[in-house]
Structure formats: C-alpha cells, structure tokens
Amino acid sequence: MLKCEQICFNYGTTAVITDVSFELPRGEFAALLGENGAGKSTLARLCSGLLRPSSGKVTAAGRDTRAVKPSLLARQVGYLFQNPDRQLCQNTVREEILFGLDYALASYAPGSGLSKGELENEKKRRCDEMLDLFGLDGNRAPFGLSRGERQQCALASVLARRPQILILDEPTTGLDYRECVTIMDIISRLHREGATILMITHDMEVAADFACRALILSGGRLIGDGKVKDVMKDRELLSRASLLPSQICSLALTLGPGFEDVFSVEDMVRAAEVRS
C-alpha cells in the first residue's frame, strides 16, 4: 500500500533523507518516531507525494509518486499537516470540508451512474457525517476555532475524502486531553476499518497505545523498524534517536523480571498482583 525503496532527499546540497526503505501493507498502523530534525516531516511529505525523492522510489496506493500529480494522489492519500493553519483556507467549516470533496469526487461521476444531483447529495452526506463525527458547527469560521478544533476541522476535511492511506504529522500536538482522545479514537476506528496509517508523533504514550509498528528515524536514516512493544523496550535503540519509552514501559523496565510483558496500566496491575 505504501512503499519506500532506497529513497534520498536533499535540500540543495544538504541531505535530509538518506537511503530509507520500508513497506506498509494495507491496514498497517505505524508510528514514525525520532528526534527533532530527524527528517520525519520530510519523509511524510515524500510518502504523500508533496515532495519527490532525489533518488529512489515511493509507491503510494499503487502509484509512483514521481509520475502522478499530488492533487490526483490526494484522492487516495490523505495528509494532515502538523499546523492546521497551513491547511485551512475556506470561510466556514462546512465549506472547508466540501472544498476537499469537490476535488476528490470530481472524477467520481463519469461512469458511476450518479447524476449531478446525486453527486451533490453524496458530498452533503459526507460533509454532514464529518460534522457529526467531530461535533463541529459547520457555520463557524475555521480561524475562529480553538487550536484543537482547527486540527479536528483539518482532519475532518481529509477524512471526508475517504483516503486509502492516511499520513498524520503530529495529530495531537497542542490538544488538550479530551481533544486528543477524540482524534485518536477516530483514527483508531479508521484503522480497524482497514485504513493504512503512518503517524508522526513525539507522544510515546500515544504511539504505545495506538500504533502496531514503530519506525525510528535519526539523522535522516531509518535506524529501527519493528513492533511497537519491542521498540518500546529497546532502550539502546531509543537512546540513539534521543527518545524515551512510554511511562509504563519505562517503569516495567525498571521493575525487571516479571514485568517483561507489561505495556499498559492493566498489564502493570496484573503483574503487580502476581508479584505480591
């Protein structure tokens, strides 16, 4: 579904991504982790087709990103910017969601058997679905919303297009606990429904709770790739990328024997009861 083959990317003479290869099959949920400046956002933009590799190949939803316009690729690959203000551009929340749908469904009508009126009804239905899902007021101005609400509005506009691949750049940055839970619950549901997800995050708790796989980037190179549970217990690997394990995993590592399989609060309670 998403495949990078020995990709490199340079800004001028500065190498930002060097010889990165990995593949996410359909339905995978991977967290992209690494220190600040590791190249995570650049790699995400390469995977979404917003940037093209200096060398190597990126294949997303069966398409070589070098051979297709980003606007066309966006019908299968949804991308959420870290800063929603770079993504929002309409006067109301409803118009923001419909804006993406206009382009996503532009080629849907020919051969689909849908009339123009039916297509407009489909757009309205999807828009209303997103407004209900996120609890947003469609008549409000996006830039009059809180930071968390703007992030939800941006994500709603992406999800309305129903992309096969979802690339998220720090989706929970700047959100309070309630907003974080809302967004991650929705993303988790999409994963259960079969979406392929690549999520950049600095929040190791979010990575441990929701992702199945972790990719570790450091200095533009992929230095680790494995199950989240294995990566969270690999202190040497994490330290190479200036990362710390999630709090529960860190405590489990400190407690030692008997706590090897602890990755959640529930696991910790069970292990503590056995030890006592």
DATA-V328056 format. One record per helix or strand of 2 or more residues. SS is the DSSP state (a for helix, b for strand). FROM is the first residue (numbers start at 1). LEN is the number of residues. If there is no record, write none. Layout:
SS FROM LEN
SS FROM LEN
This chain:
b 2 10
b 14 11
b 29 6
a 40 9
b 55 6
b 63 2
a 65 3
a 70 4
b 77 4
a 84 3
a 93 12
a 116 19
a 142 3
a 147 13
b 165 5
a 177 16
b 196 5
a 204 7
b 213 6
b 221 7
a 228 5
a 235 6
a 247 9
a 265 11
